[in-house]
Amino acid sequence: MKEYTTESIRNIALASHSSAGKTLLTEAFLHFTGATTRMGKIEDGTTVSDFDEEEVRRGISIYTSVIPVEYKGNKINVLDTPGYTDFVGEMISALRVADSAVILVDSVAGLEVGTELAWDYCNTYKLPRFLVINKMERENANFQKVLASVENFTDIRLIPVQLPWGEKAAFQGVIDLLSMKALKGDGKTVVDIPAEFKDAAEEAHMKLVEAAAEGDDSLLEKYLESGELSAEEILSGLKQVVRSCNYVPVFVAAGGAEIGIQPLLDGIITLLPSPSEAPAVQATNAKGETEEVKASDSGPLAAYVWKTTADPFVGKQTFFRIYSGTLNSDSRVWNQTKSIEERLGTLSIPRGKEGLPIKVVHAGDLCYIPKLSETSTGNTICDKAHPLILPAPNYPTALYQVAVNPKTQADSTKISSALTRLCEEDMTLSWHMEPSTNQTILQGMGDQHIDVAVRRATSKFQVGLTMLEPKVPYKETITKKGQAMYRHKKQTGGSGQFGEVHLRVEPSEQPFEFTWDVFGGAISQNYSSSIQKGIQAVMKEGILAGFPISGVHVSVFDGKEHPVDSKPIAFEIAGREAFKLAYMDSNPVLYEPIMDIRVIVPEENMGDILGDLNTRRARVQGMETEKGRSIVSAQVPLSEMLRYTTTLRSLTGGRGIFSMELARYDVVPRNVQEEIVADRQKELAASKEKE
């Protein structure tokens, strides 16, 4: 592929709900511009974008693909993003490095949750965008109804620049409101507007001219005086209102049928900004000051890593967006995020799974580099003499958890590195060891997200994992004073073991306190550390239901020792057993994590959400309404929230979102505690049977 300079590049994210037609529209772009000889099909697994084996198997996009489309001397980097909400991290990463977006809406379904999400993120990044009402050839396609569904959702004004030439089976092209011509099929054949569409086209054309006039004061003056603008003036004004995000142009297409492709590509080239026309990015320099980074080859090098992938055959691939300066093959660069130097090998332009080698990548372009050892997603590459950090996007917190176990002994040695590499690739995945339950916890955006990650661990890193529901990290503690004694005596020929410990326990503000209150030398203080060791071993394992114990003050006040048989191990055992007895005498209880949750749902789902929360032992703290959405704040035990992601999607048709963080620990109700303890006893009995 030839080199393209900054002015000739467009970075466009295709974003929408799943199945709105992003991947097939990309196929149509490639076929129309002659990059492919025929359109790929999703059901056959032959599309350029969806090349990963999991994408082919599931028939959906899971990862963002970069597809460069060469058109009229320009290169359009099409970022085909997943629409399924579990893979929202991929879409966020793509929008972070795009200069504009094309939002697709299905001509039958109208506005859907994935599209709402994409639209909101475009607002966050202040991206100019197009709205494409796609699949106009479908039965029940309805342009006006779908347009209204988006207008009701957004504050930004929508302005059609095209009308559909027919609908459903009669859809044969688009009526272009700029040129006031009808474009048949893919757009190469231009004819006069058919008589039956003439009035609607003229009315829509007037609205378009009015919108364009808002882009420039001189245009507005001319329009108010003469009532008309030239085609060039309309285009100039429209460019201004689109790039300032005051208006969103509306296009129509049928990507799968290759209708409306040329006018859409023309619109991308003429109306959407190149990297040099996009706003400067705010970077942080070595002094911690904000520095504006403009897309220019002559500027200091600033490149952002927006994606990394691991492949068993190719190795690690690191995807860059060059914000300033140029990147050359076989050069050395500085990773400011990790303060290390990296040596770059061959630069390549990605096109699906292909890599097209290139010597120089100019400011504003996207590329990838294989086999970088240290650089990972979110890092900034720059000149060592001019260090910069580019801002990383905020990703939503992953709230769907599973416990993962290695399938075999061999897998157990590789599980940590595999999970770390998966989380480096995907910023919405995270993992940690939960010490209180001794489980490895993998967190993601939903069940599909986790399932893909676990399969990826097997296919890419050769690590087999099994999934379990995670245990809730309860804590055990006591509510009153108690005391006990225990004598450990063992005689098996030769020297024996003897130790007797008397101790008291009481609730404490500290996790663990220990005092030595033995008077008169009944036991030597040398055994104090052994007794503590025995007690702390039990506290780690738990007594009531196998969860860690905290909030206990232990006082050893008496005991006995033997001049020959007393040993540290004897007092360790005696301390352990005396603590167990005293603990059970102190009205032990379980404490559970209570979460602060915030649920945002459409107003019509409010009743269902409150009803469901009531079944989860929730305490509602407050309710408010904002832009047609209801927000519920509540405190809910974590044990009731483990699969809430799935339930919320089901109750709201995928439109609900929630956030959750730990508020405090609270006492588990007696009836719930009895169930937890009974389950623990069954577990212990089952494990003994296996032994």
Summary of the structure (lengths in Angstrom):
residues: 691
radius of gyration: 32.3
end to end distance: 64.0
largest distance: 115.7
contacts: 2367
relative contact order: 0.08
helix: 32%
strand: 33%
